């Protein structure tokens, strides 16, 4: 494939740049390619850790597509970790393409991945205004669906059990009453919850919010609002989304090698 083909597909459909929440980086972050550059081997990864970069250079991939970026802000100085990564990248001409938060709101992105994994019906999108003033469909407002053999309405305990099984989790952090029936669920993938999101969720008629992180003050506020608040680890959502993206690209470009490097979750539980 030509680089222009993959760039156009990502920008127009799979992870549009206009879905960015803030001014984080999007697109080619390392070794700018011409639009007519030939790409034969692509590696996808959730993040650009040293092991992932080493694997890409040793196996001579032309392009790395990463959810997270190489650096998150302008470089004031080169710390040793960044020096080590650049040293590895210099060993083989590989380019880096970064998606960042655009993948959360995208159709089939992280918010959708969570909804589909939990077999929840979509009611509507949860739209926010990004820092540029544009409305983006960041989250998914869902209806509580039960399995065919379940007679009682879905409650918070049922939802937590479904999350544990379908997302392969041993433990889940949550706020709320396990016996509370679920009216509607707002899913905001890979986001740190804030008070604004909690209040917007209540205003949408939801009494449950699923995010990837929340602080103690948000947990206290959710308890006062009687809002079920559920935390799903970043890694589990991101890796599932990158697997889907890998499958889509493999179908779009069947004559090229598309590979997902499955980085290990850096967070462990003792």
Buried (B, 14 or more C-beta within 10 A) or exposed (E): BBBBBBBEBBBEEBBBEEBBBEEBBBBBBBEEBEEEBEBEBBBBBBBBBEEBBBBBBEBEBBBBBBBBBBBEEEEEEEEEEEEEBEEBBEEBEBBBBBBBBBBBBBEBBBBBBBBBBBEBEEBEBBBBEBEEEEEBBBBBBBEBBBEEEEEEEBBBBBBBEBBEEBBEEEEBEBBBEEEBBBBBBBBBBBBBBBEEBBEBBBEBEBBBBBBBBBEEEBBEBBBEBEBBBBBBBBBBBBBBBBBBBBEBBBEBBEEBBBBBBBBEBEEEEE
